[in-house]
Protein backbone atom coordinates (compact mmCIF):
# COMPACT_ATOMS: atom_id res chain seq x y z
CA UNK A 1 0.00 0.00 0.00
CA UNK A 2 2.76 2.40 0.93
CA UNK A 3 4.61 1.53 -2.26
CA UNK A 4 1.48 2.28 -4.33
CA UNK A 5 1.08 5.66 -2.65
CA UNK A 6 4.72 6.45 -3.35
CA UNK A 7 4.30 5.55 -7.01
CA UNK A 8 1.12 7.65 -7.23
CA UNK A 9 2.92 10.58 -5.61
CA UNK A 10 5.69 10.33 -8.22
CA UNK A 11 3.06 10.29 -10.93
CA UNK A 12 1.33 13.28 -9.42
CA UNK A 13 4.47 15.30 -8.95
CA UNK A 14 4.88 16.17 -12.66
CA UNK A 15 1.28 17.38 -12.74
CA UNK A 16 1.85 19.38 -9.57
CA UNK A 17 5.08 20.72 -10.96
CA UNK A 18 3.39 21.50 -14.24
CA UNK A 19 0.56 23.17 -12.38
CA UNK A 20 3.00 25.11 -10.23
CA UNK A 21 5.01 26.09 -13.27
CA UNK A 22 1.80 27.04 -15.04
CA UNK A 23 0.83 29.21 -12.08
CA UNK A 24 4.28 30.80 -12.10
CA UNK A 25 4.05 31.24 -15.86
CA UNK A 26 0.61 32.76 -15.48
CA UNK A 27 1.92 35.13 -12.83
CA UNK A 28 4.89 36.07 -14.95
CA UNK A 29 2.73 36.47 -18.03
CA UNK A 30 0.21 38.49 -16.06
CA UNK A 31 2.93 40.72 -14.67
CA UNK A 32 4.51 41.25 -18.06
CA UNK A 33 1.12 41.83 -19.66
CA UNK A 34 0.31 44.42 -17.04
CA UNK A 35 3.62 46.12 -17.78
CA UNK A 36 2.81 46.11 -21.48
CA UNK A 37 -0.67 47.47 -20.87
CA UNK A 38 0.61 50.18 -18.54
CA UNK A 39 3.30 51.12 -21.03
CA UNK A 40 0.78 51.29 -23.84
CA UNK A 41 -1.52 53.44 -21.74
CA UNK A 42 1.34 55.73 -20.71
CA UNK A 43 2.65 55.89 -24.27
CA UNK A 44 -0.81 56.64 -25.59
CA UNK A 45 -1.27 59.33 -22.94
CA UNK A 46 2.06 60.89 -23.84
CA UNK A 47 1.29 60.78 -27.57
CA UNK A 48 -2.21 62.15 -27.03
CA UNK A 49 -0.74 64.86 -24.81
CA UNK A 50 1.72 65.82 -27.56
CA UNK A 51 -0.98 65.88 -30.22
CA UNK A 52 -3.18 67.89 -27.89
CA UNK A 53 -0.40 70.46 -27.53
CA UNK A 54 0.14 70.50 -31.31
CA UNK A 55 -3.60 70.86 -31.89
CA UNK A 56 -3.81 73.74 -29.43
CA UNK A 57 -0.84 75.43 -31.09
CA UNK A 58 -2.50 75.09 -34.51
CA UNK A 59 -5.78 76.38 -33.09
CA UNK A 60 -4.02 79.32 -31.41
CA UNK A 61 -2.30 80.17 -34.70
CA UNK A 62 -5.64 80.01 -36.52
CA UNK A 63 -7.32 82.20 -33.87
CA UNK A 64 -4.55 84.81 -34.14
CA UNK A 65 -4.91 84.77 -37.94
CA UNK A 66 -8.66 85.31 -37.57
CA UNK A 67 -8.10 88.17 -35.09
CA UNK A 68 -5.70 89.86 -37.52
CA UNK A 69 -8.00 89.23 -40.50
CA UNK A 70 -10.97 90.73 -38.63
CA UNK A 71 -8.86 93.69 -37.53
CA UNK A 72 -7.65 94.38 -41.07
CA UNK A 73 -11.16 94.01 -42.45
CA UNK A 74 -12.52 96.42 -39.87
CA UNK A 75 -9.61 98.81 -40.37
CA UNK A 76 -10.35 98.95 -44.09
CA UNK A 77 -14.15 99.05 -44.04
CA UNK A 78 -15.05 100.17 -40.48
CA UNK A 79 -17.99 97.79 -40.67
CA UNK A 80 -19.18 96.03 -37.52
CA UNK A 81 -19.65 92.79 -39.44
CA UNK A 82 -16.08 91.86 -38.50
CA UNK A 83 -16.68 92.34 -34.76
CA UNK A 84 -18.23 88.89 -34.02
CA UNK A 85 -15.34 87.07 -35.72
CA UNK A 86 -12.87 89.18 -33.71
CA UNK A 87 -14.65 88.56 -30.40
CA UNK A 88 -14.78 84.79 -30.93
CA UNK A 89 -11.19 84.58 -32.17
CA UNK A 90 -9.68 86.70 -29.36
CA UNK A 91 -11.56 84.66 -26.76
CA UNK A 92 -10.33 81.41 -28.32
CA UNK A 93 -6.75 82.74 -28.53
CA UNK A 94 -6.70 83.68 -24.84
CA UNK A 95 -8.24 80.33 -23.85
CA UNK A 96 -5.77 78.37 -26.00
CA UNK A 97 -2.81 80.23 -24.50
CA UNK A 98 -3.98 79.52 -20.94
CA UNK A 99 -4.60 75.86 -21.72
CA UNK A 100 -1.16 75.53 -23.34
CA UNK A 101 0.43 76.89 -20.17
CA UNK A 102 -1.51 74.36 -18.10
CA UNK A 103 -0.80 71.26 -20.19
CA UNK A 104 2.93 72.05 -20.61
CA UNK A 105 3.52 72.88 -16.95
CA UNK A 106 6.01 70.00 -16.64
CA UNK A 107 8.15 71.25 -19.56
CA UNK A 108 10.39 74.12 -18.50
CA UNK A 109 11.57 74.86 -22.06
CA UNK A 110 8.03 75.11 -23.41
CA UNK A 111 7.01 77.28 -20.44
CA UNK A 112 9.83 79.70 -21.29
CA UNK A 113 8.68 79.90 -24.89
CA UNK A 114 5.08 80.41 -23.80
CA UNK A 115 6.29 83.19 -21.50
CA UNK A 116 7.79 84.86 -24.60
CA UNK A 117 4.65 84.19 -26.64
CA UNK A 118 2.20 85.59 -24.06
CA UNK A 119 3.13 89.31 -24.42
CA UNK A 120 3.18 88.94 -28.22
CA UNK A 121 -0.36 87.51 -28.22
CA UNK A 122 -1.48 90.19 -25.77
CA UNK A 123 0.00 92.89 -28.03
CA UNK A 124 -1.88 91.48 -31.04
CA UNK A 125 -5.15 91.36 -29.10
CA UNK A 126 -4.53 94.86 -27.72
CA UNK A 127 -3.87 96.24 -31.21
CA UNK A 128 -7.07 94.62 -32.50
CA UNK A 129 -9.06 95.83 -29.48
CA UNK A 130 -7.75 99.37 -29.96
CA UNK A 131 -8.57 99.28 -33.68
CA UNK A 132 -12.12 98.04 -33.04
CA UNK A 133 -12.63 100.76 -30.42
CA UNK A 134 -11.59 103.44 -32.95
CA UNK A 135 -14.67 104.40 -34.97
CA UNK A 136 -13.01 106.68 -37.52
CA UNK A 137 -10.11 105.69 -39.77
CA UNK A 138 -6.77 107.45 -39.61
CA UNK A 139 -4.53 106.48 -42.53
CA UNK A 140 -1.27 107.13 -40.66
CA UNK A 141 -2.47 105.38 -37.52
CA UNK A 142 -3.82 102.44 -39.59
CA UNK A 143 -0.44 102.08 -41.30
CA UNK A 144 1.38 102.12 -37.96
CA UNK A 145 -1.08 99.60 -36.50
CA UNK A 146 -0.67 97.36 -39.56
CA UNK A 147 3.12 97.45 -39.22
CA UNK A 148 2.97 96.62 -35.50
CA UNK A 149 0.44 93.86 -36.06
CA UNK A 150 2.47 92.37 -38.91
CA UNK A 151 5.64 92.34 -36.78
CA UNK A 152 3.82 90.82 -33.80
CA UNK A 153 2.16 88.22 -36.02
CA UNK A 154 5.49 87.18 -37.50
CA UNK A 155 6.99 86.86 -34.01
CA UNK A 156 3.98 84.83 -32.87
CA UNK A 157 4.30 82.49 -35.87
CA UNK A 158 7.99 82.00 -35.12
CA UNK A 159 7.36 81.17 -31.45
CA UNK A 160 4.47 78.84 -32.29
CA UNK A 161 6.71 77.09 -34.83
CA UNK A 162 9.41 76.62 -32.16
CA UNK A 163 6.82 75.20 -29.76
CA UNK A 164 5.57 72.80 -32.45
CA UNK A 165 9.09 71.63 -33.34
CA UNK A 166 9.81 70.92 -29.65
CA UNK A 167 6.60 68.89 -29.30
CA UNK A 168 7.33 66.90 -32.46
CA UNK A 169 10.80 66.10 -31.12
CA UNK A 170 9.29 64.92 -27.85
CA UNK A 171 6.79 62.84 -29.83
CA UNK A 172 9.56 61.08 -31.77
CA UNK A 173 11.56 60.40 -28.59
CA UNK A 174 8.55 59.06 -26.72
CA UNK A 175 7.48 56.90 -29.64
CA UNK A 176 10.98 55.41 -30.00
CA UNK A 177 11.20 54.71 -26.27
CA UNK A 178 7.78 53.11 -26.21
CA UNK A 179 8.57 50.89 -29.20
CA UNK A 180 11.86 49.77 -27.62
CA UNK A 181 10.10 48.76 -24.42
CA UNK A 182 7.40 46.97 -26.36
CA UNK A 183 9.99 44.99 -28.32
CA UNK A 184 11.69 43.94 -25.11
CA UNK A 185 8.41 42.83 -23.54
CA UNK A 186 7.53 40.91 -26.71
CA UNK A 187 10.73 38.93 -26.50
CA UNK A 188 10.12 38.01 -22.86
CA UNK A 189 6.57 36.95 -23.47
CA UNK A 190 7.47 34.92 -26.53
CA UNK A 191 10.22 33.06 -24.67
CA UNK A 192 8.09 32.23 -21.65
CA UNK A 193 5.24 31.11 -23.87
CA UNK A 194 7.50 28.73 -25.81
CA UNK A 195 8.91 27.21 -22.59
CA UNK A 196 5.62 26.56 -20.89
CA UNK A 197 3.31 25.92 -23.84
CA UNK A 198 3.95 22.13 -23.50
CA UNK A 199 3.09 22.02 -19.76
CA UNK A 200 -0.55 22.90 -19.76
CA UNK A 201 -2.92 23.70 -22.56
CA UNK A 202 -4.55 26.50 -20.62
CA UNK A 203 -1.13 28.15 -20.06
CA UNK A 204 -0.50 28.09 -23.79
CA UNK A 205 -3.98 29.37 -24.58
CA UNK A 206 -3.70 32.05 -21.94
CA UNK A 207 -0.32 33.17 -23.28
CA UNK A 208 -1.62 33.25 -26.85
CA UNK A 209 -4.64 35.23 -25.78
CA UNK A 210 -2.47 37.79 -24.02
CA UNK A 211 -0.24 38.09 -27.07
CA UNK A 212 -3.21 38.62 -29.37
CA UNK A 213 -4.65 41.27 -27.11
CA UNK A 214 -1.32 43.04 -26.96
CA UNK A 215 -0.98 42.94 -30.74
CA UNK A 216 -4.44 44.37 -31.18
CA UNK A 217 -3.61 47.17 -28.78
CA UNK A 218 -0.37 47.85 -30.65
CA UNK A 219 -2.16 47.81 -33.97
CA UNK A 220 -4.79 50.19 -32.64
CA UNK A 221 -2.07 52.48 -31.33
CA UNK A 222 -0.25 52.43 -34.66
CA UNK A 223 -3.46 53.16 -36.55
CA UNK A 224 -4.23 56.01 -34.16
CA UNK A 225 -0.71 57.34 -34.64
CA UNK A 226 -1.06 57.19 -38.42
CA UNK A 227 -4.39 58.98 -38.24
CA UNK A 228 -2.89 61.66 -36.01
CA UNK A 229 0.05 62.07 -38.36
CA UNK A 230 -2.33 62.41 -41.28
CA UNK A 231 -4.34 64.98 -39.30
CA UNK A 232 -1.24 67.02 -38.50
CA UNK A 233 -0.15 66.80 -42.16
CA UNK A 234 -3.55 67.96 -43.36
CA UNK A 235 -3.58 70.81 -40.85
CA UNK A 236 -0.15 71.86 -42.08
CA UNK A 237 -1.32 71.85 -45.71
CA UNK A 238 -4.46 73.78 -44.76
CA UNK A 239 -2.29 76.33 -42.99
CA UNK A 240 -0.04 76.69 -46.03
CA UNK A 241 -3.06 77.08 -48.28
CA UNK A 242 -4.59 79.71 -45.98
CA UNK A 243 -1.38 81.73 -46.00
CA UNK A 244 -1.14 81.61 -49.79
CA UNK A 245 -4.80 82.50 -50.24
CA UNK A 246 -4.35 85.58 -48.09
CA UNK A 247 -1.47 86.67 -50.32
CA UNK A 248 -3.34 86.14 -53.63
CA UNK A 249 -3.90 89.29 -55.66
CA UNK A 250 -7.10 88.19 -57.39
CA UNK A 251 -9.68 85.42 -57.65
CA UNK A 252 -7.84 83.56 -60.44
CA UNK A 253 -4.74 83.19 -58.27
CA UNK A 254 -6.91 81.97 -55.40
CA UNK A 255 -8.48 79.31 -57.62
CA UNK A 256 -5.05 78.07 -58.74
CA UNK A 257 -3.93 77.69 -55.11
CA UNK A 258 -7.18 75.92 -54.18
CA UNK A 259 -6.80 73.47 -57.08
CA UNK A 260 -3.21 72.52 -56.18
CA UNK A 261 -3.85 72.04 -52.47
CA UNK A 262 -7.19 70.29 -52.94
CA UNK A 263 -5.45 67.66 -55.07
CA UNK A 264 -2.87 67.10 -52.31
CA UNK A 265 -5.41 67.00 -49.49
CA UNK A 266 -8.17 64.93 -51.11
CA UNK A 267 -6.87 61.62 -52.48
CA UNK A 268 -9.64 60.96 -55.00
CA UNK A 269 -9.67 60.09 -58.67
CA UNK A 270 -11.37 63.28 -59.82
CA UNK A 271 -12.33 66.57 -58.24
CA UNK A 272 -13.65 69.95 -59.27
CA UNK A 273 -14.90 73.27 -57.95
CA UNK A 274 -18.15 74.58 -59.41
CA UNK A 275 -19.09 78.25 -58.90
CA UNK A 276 -22.32 80.09 -59.62
CA UNK A 277 -22.47 82.21 -62.74
CA UNK A 278 -23.40 85.88 -62.39
CA UNK A 279 -26.99 85.01 -63.36
CA UNK A 280 -27.20 82.63 -60.34
CA UNK A 281 -29.22 80.16 -62.40
CA UNK A 282 -26.32 77.82 -63.26
CA UNK A 283 -23.10 76.55 -61.72
CA UNK A 284 -20.02 76.06 -63.90
CA UNK A 285 -16.83 74.03 -63.50
CA UNK A 286 -14.10 76.54 -62.58
CA UNK A 287 -11.12 74.35 -61.63
CA UNK A 288 -10.61 70.59 -62.06
CA UNK A 289 -7.98 68.01 -61.11
CA UNK A 290 -7.51 64.28 -61.66
CA UNK A 291 -9.29 62.08 -64.19
CA UNK A 292 -12.18 63.12 -66.39
CA UNK A 293 -15.25 63.72 -64.27
CA UNK A 294 -18.60 61.98 -64.71
CA UNK A 295 -20.33 65.26 -63.90
CA UNK A 296 -21.64 67.85 -66.33
CA UNK A 297 -19.50 70.96 -66.84
CA UNK A 298 -22.51 73.27 -66.40
CA UNK A 299 -25.72 72.40 -64.59
CA UNK A 300 -28.57 74.06 -62.74
CA UNK A 301 -28.60 74.15 -58.90
CA UNK A 302 -31.67 71.92 -58.62
CA UNK A 303 -29.68 69.06 -60.23
CA UNK A 304 -27.42 68.76 -57.16
CA UNK A 305 -28.72 67.41 -53.84
CA UNK A 306 -26.01 69.27 -51.90
CA UNK A 307 -27.11 72.64 -53.31
CA UNK A 308 -30.79 71.85 -52.79
CA UNK A 309 -30.34 70.69 -49.17
CA UNK A 310 -27.50 73.02 -48.17
CA UNK A 311 -25.36 70.14 -46.81
CA UNK A 312 -22.94 67.54 -48.17
CA UNK A 313 -24.37 64.66 -50.19
CA UNK A 314 -22.54 61.33 -50.62
CA UNK A 315 -23.07 58.57 -53.17
CA UNK A 316 -21.60 55.24 -51.96
CA UNK A 317 -21.22 53.56 -55.35
CA UNK A 318 -24.04 51.04 -54.84
CA UNK A 319 -27.25 52.88 -54.01
CA UNK A 320 -27.86 55.17 -56.97
CA UNK A 321 -31.43 56.09 -56.07
CA UNK A 322 -30.30 59.50 -54.76
CA UNK A 323 -27.56 60.21 -57.30
CA UNK A 324 -27.27 63.87 -58.32
CA UNK A 325 -28.71 64.49 -61.77
CA UNK A 326 -25.60 66.32 -62.96
CA UNK A 327 -23.83 62.91 -62.96
CA UNK A 328 -24.34 61.56 -66.45
CA UNK A 329 -22.73 58.16 -65.70
CA UNK A 330 -22.76 56.97 -62.08
CA UNK A 331 -21.93 53.30 -62.64
CA UNK A 332 -19.29 51.95 -60.21
CA UNK A 333 -18.36 55.37 -58.79
CA UNK A 334 -18.60 57.02 -55.39
CA UNK A 335 -19.14 60.77 -55.28
CA UNK A 336 -19.33 63.57 -52.76
CA UNK A 337 -20.83 67.05 -53.20
CA UNK A 338 -20.12 69.72 -50.57
CA UNK A 339 -21.77 73.17 -50.83
CA UNK A 340 -19.51 76.24 -50.64
CA UNK A 341 -21.29 78.62 -48.26
CA UNK A 342 -19.94 81.97 -47.02
CA UNK A 343 -21.97 84.18 -44.66
CA UNK A 344 -25.18 82.42 -45.65
CA UNK A 345 -24.52 82.89 -49.37
CA UNK A 346 -24.04 79.74 -51.48
CA UNK A 347 -21.11 80.30 -53.86
CA UNK A 348 -20.93 76.87 -55.49
CA UNK A 349 -20.17 73.21 -54.78
CA UNK A 350 -17.07 71.04 -54.31
CA UNK A 351 -17.51 67.76 -56.25
CA UNK A 352 -15.31 64.66 -55.68
CA UNK A 353 -15.34 61.24 -57.36
CA UNK A 354 -13.71 57.85 -56.76
CA UNK A 355 -14.18 55.74 -59.87
CA UNK A 356 -12.91 52.30 -58.80
CA UNK A 357 -15.91 51.39 -56.66
CA UNK A 358 -14.09 52.17 -53.41
CA UNK A 359 -16.26 54.39 -51.21
CA UNK A 360 -15.29 57.82 -49.93
CA UNK A 361 -14.73 57.51 -46.17
CA UNK A 362 -16.29 59.65 -43.45
CA UNK A 363 -12.86 61.03 -42.58
CA UNK A 364 -12.38 62.12 -46.20
CA UNK A 365 -15.85 63.66 -46.22
CA UNK A 366 -15.01 65.59 -43.04
CA UNK A 367 -11.76 66.84 -44.58
CA UNK A 368 -13.62 67.86 -47.75
CA UNK A 369 -16.15 69.75 -45.63
CA UNK A 370 -13.35 71.62 -43.83
CA UNK A 371 -11.73 72.43 -47.16
CA UNK A 372 -15.05 73.71 -48.50
CA UNK A 373 -15.33 76.02 -45.49
CA UNK A 374 -11.85 77.38 -46.13
CA UNK A 375 -12.64 77.86 -49.83
CA UNK A 376 -15.80 79.77 -48.91
CA UNK A 377 -13.88 82.09 -46.60
CA UNK A 378 -11.22 82.65 -49.25
CA UNK A 379 -13.71 83.37 -52.03
CA UNK A 380 -15.64 85.79 -49.81
CA UNK A 381 -12.42 87.59 -48.86
CA UNK A 382 -11.28 87.78 -52.49
CA UNK A 383 -14.65 89.20 -53.52
CA UNK A 384 -14.45 91.77 -50.73
CA UNK A 385 -10.93 92.76 -51.76
CA UNK A 386 -12.02 93.17 -55.40
CA UNK A 387 -14.96 95.31 -54.32
CA UNK A 388 -12.81 97.52 -52.11
CA UNK A 389 -10.18 97.86 -54.83
CA UNK A 390 -12.78 99.00 -57.37
CA UNK A 391 -14.32 101.43 -54.89
CA UNK A 392 -10.94 102.99 -54.21
CA UNK A 393 -9.97 103.66 -57.86
CA UNK A 394 -13.23 103.81 -59.85
CA UNK A 395 -15.76 106.59 -60.30
CA UNK A 396 -19.11 105.06 -59.32
CA UNK A 397 -21.13 106.90 -61.99
CA UNK A 398 -19.06 106.41 -65.15
CA UNK A 399 -16.93 103.40 -64.20
CA UNK A 400 -13.80 105.31 -65.26
CA UNK A 401 -10.82 105.77 -62.97
CA UNK A 402 -11.30 108.51 -60.37
CA UNK A 403 -9.22 111.63 -59.78
CA UNK A 404 -7.06 110.04 -57.10
CA UNK A 405 -6.07 107.19 -59.42
CA UNK A 406 -5.46 109.69 -62.23
CA UNK A 407 -3.04 111.71 -60.09
CA UNK A 408 -1.14 108.59 -59.02
CA UNK A 409 -1.03 107.27 -62.60
CA UNK A 410 0.11 110.59 -64.05
CA UNK A 411 2.95 110.75 -61.52
CA UNK A 412 3.95 107.18 -62.39
CA UNK A 413 3.74 107.69 -66.18
CA UNK A 414 5.79 110.90 -66.01
CA UNK A 415 8.50 109.06 -64.06
CA UNK A 416 8.45 106.26 -66.66
CA UNK A 417 8.64 108.74 -69.53
CA UNK A 418 11.60 110.49 -67.89
CA UNK A 419 13.43 107.23 -67.25
CA UNK A 420 12.87 105.82 -70.76
CA UNK A 421 13.01 109.20 -72.59
CA UNK A 422 9.59 108.68 -74.18
CA UNK A 423 6.74 111.11 -74.94
CA UNK A 424 3.54 111.47 -72.94
CA UNK A 425 0.30 113.30 -73.75
CA UNK A 426 -2.38 114.61 -71.39
CA UNK A 427 -5.90 115.59 -72.51
CA UNK A 428 -8.55 117.41 -70.47
CA UNK A 429 -11.98 117.46 -72.06
CA UNK A 430 -15.07 119.26 -70.83
CA UNK A 431 -18.66 118.79 -72.03
CA UNK A 432 -19.96 122.03 -73.53
CA UNK A 433 -22.93 123.80 -71.93
CA UNK A 434 -23.38 121.03 -69.37
CA UNK A 435 -25.05 123.28 -66.78
CA UNK A 436 -27.53 124.43 -69.42
CA UNK A 437 -28.04 120.76 -70.36
CA UNK A 438 -28.89 119.89 -66.74
CA UNK A 439 -31.25 122.85 -66.46
CA UNK A 440 -33.03 121.76 -69.65
CA UNK A 441 -33.19 117.99 -69.28
CA UNK A 442 -32.63 117.40 -65.55
CA UNK A 443 -29.87 115.86 -63.49
CA UNK A 444 -30.91 112.29 -64.28
CA UNK A 445 -30.37 112.98 -67.97
CA UNK A 446 -27.06 114.65 -67.04
CA UNK A 447 -25.93 111.51 -65.23
CA UNK A 448 -27.04 109.44 -68.20
CA UNK A 449 -24.94 111.63 -70.52
CA UNK A 450 -21.89 111.32 -68.25
CA UNK A 451 -22.23 107.52 -68.24
CA UNK A 452 -22.48 107.40 -72.02
CA UNK A 453 -19.45 109.65 -72.48
CA UNK A 454 -17.53 107.50 -69.96
CA UNK A 455 -18.44 104.38 -71.91
CA UNK A 456 -17.33 106.05 -75.16
CA UNK A 457 -13.97 107.04 -73.65
CA UNK A 458 -13.43 103.46 -72.48
CA UNK A 459 -14.13 102.13 -75.97
CA UNK A 460 -11.87 104.70 -77.63
CA UNK A 461 -8.95 104.04 -75.26
CA UNK A 462 -6.02 102.06 -76.54
CA UNK A 463 -4.40 99.34 -74.47
CA UNK A 464 -2.36 101.20 -71.86
CA UNK A 465 -4.31 104.48 -72.09
CA UNK A 466 -5.87 105.77 -68.86
CA UNK A 467 -9.35 107.31 -68.96
CA UNK A 468 -10.47 109.17 -65.82
CA UNK A 469 -13.28 111.36 -64.60
CA UNK A 470 -11.61 114.53 -63.33
CA UNK A 471 -14.72 115.94 -61.69
CA UNK A 472 -18.17 117.16 -62.74
CA UNK A 473 -18.30 117.12 -66.54
CA UNK A 474 -14.50 117.11 -66.95
CA UNK A 475 -12.54 114.05 -68.06
CA UNK A 476 -8.82 113.33 -68.38
CA UNK A 477 -7.10 111.04 -70.88
CA UNK A 478 -3.47 109.98 -70.36
CA UNK A 479 -1.75 108.69 -73.51
CA UNK A 480 1.59 107.03 -72.59
CA UNK A 481 4.25 106.99 -75.33
CA UNK A 482 2.03 109.08 -77.66
CA UNK A 483 3.69 111.61 -79.94
CA UNK A 484 1.89 115.01 -80.18
CA UNK A 485 0.64 114.19 -83.69
CA UNK A 486 -0.87 110.88 -82.50
CA UNK A 487 -2.39 112.46 -79.38
CA UNK A 488 -4.03 115.25 -81.41
CA UNK A 489 -5.44 112.67 -83.83
CA UNK A 490 -6.85 110.58 -80.95
CA UNK A 491 -8.38 113.69 -79.36
CA UNK A 492 -9.98 114.72 -82.66
CA UNK A 493 -11.44 111.22 -83.14
CA UNK A 494 -12.85 111.29 -79.61
CA UNK A 495 -14.31 114.79 -80.14
CA UNK A 496 -15.99 113.67 -83.35
CA UNK A 497 -17.36 110.55 -81.67
CA UNK A 498 -18.90 112.63 -78.85
CA UNK A 499 -20.35 115.09 -81.36
CA UNK A 500 -21.85 112.16 -83.29
CA UNK A 501 -23.76 110.88 -80.26
CA UNK A 502 -27.54 110.86 -80.62
CA UNK A 503 -28.86 110.05 -77.17
CA UNK A 504 -32.39 109.56 -75.94
CA UNK A 505 -33.45 109.48 -72.32
CA UNK A 506 -36.85 107.87 -71.67
CA UNK A 507 -37.78 108.48 -75.30
CA UNK A 508 -36.71 112.14 -75.24
CA UNK A 509 -33.92 113.28 -77.56
CA UNK A 510 -31.09 115.00 -75.71
CA UNK A 511 -30.00 117.07 -78.69
CA UNK A 512 -26.50 117.68 -80.03
CA UNK A 513 -23.58 116.95 -77.67
CA UNK A 514 -20.11 118.43 -77.94
CA UNK A 515 -16.94 118.73 -75.90
CA UNK A 516 -13.86 120.95 -75.81
CA UNK A 517 -10.36 119.50 -75.53
CA UNK A 518 -7.10 120.86 -74.12
CA UNK A 519 -3.82 119.02 -74.79
CA UNK A 520 -0.41 119.21 -73.10
CA UNK A 521 2.71 117.16 -73.83
CA UNK A 522 5.61 115.96 -71.74
CA UNK A 523 8.25 117.35 -71.60
CA UNK A 524 7.30 120.28 -73.82
CA UNK A 525 4.72 121.81 -71.47
CA UNK A 526 6.02 120.57 -68.11
CA UNK A 527 7.85 117.91 -66.14
CA UNK A 528 5.42 117.54 -63.26
CA UNK A 529 1.74 116.56 -63.00
CA UNK A 530 0.74 120.06 -61.86
CA UNK A 531 2.53 121.71 -64.79
CA UNK A 532 0.92 119.42 -67.36
CA UNK A 533 -2.54 119.77 -65.81
CA UNK A 534 -2.27 123.58 -65.75
CA UNK A 535 -1.07 123.65 -69.35
CA UNK A 536 -3.89 121.34 -70.54
CA UNK A 537 -6.43 123.33 -68.52
CA UNK A 538 -5.33 126.60 -70.16
CA UNK A 539 -5.64 124.96 -73.56
CA UNK A 540 -9.14 123.80 -72.61
CA UNK A 541 -10.20 127.36 -71.71
CA UNK A 542 -8.78 128.54 -75.00
CA UNK A 543 -10.89 125.93 -76.81
CA UNK A 544 -13.95 127.21 -74.91
CA UNK A 545 -13.09 130.79 -75.80
CA UNK A 546 -12.59 129.91 -79.48
CA UNK A 547 -16.10 128.55 -79.91
CA UNK A 548 -16.10 125.15 -78.14
CA UNK A 549 -16.29 121.72 -79.81
CA UNK A 550 -12.63 121.91 -80.75
CA UNK A 551 -9.18 120.66 -79.79
CA UNK A 552 -6.54 123.14 -78.63
CA UNK A 553 -2.91 122.45 -77.79
CA UNK A 554 -1.14 124.26 -74.96
CA UNK A 555 1.20 127.06 -75.96
CA UNK A 556 4.93 126.41 -75.95
CA UNK A 557 6.32 127.97 -72.73
CA UNK A 558 9.21 129.53 -74.68
CA UNK A 559 6.88 131.38 -77.07
PyMOL commands that set and color helices and strands:
alter all, ss='L'
color gray80, all
select helices_A, chain A and resi 2-77+80-103+108-133+139-196+201-247+251-265+301-303+305-309+362-393+403-420+434-441+443-460+484-499+529-545
alter helices_A, ss='H'
color red, helices_A
select strands_A, chain A and resi 270-276+283-290+298-299+313-315+334-342+345-354+424-431+466-471+474-480+504-505+508-509+515-522+551-553
alter strands_A, ss='S'
color yellow, strands_A
deselect
rebuild
show_as cartoon
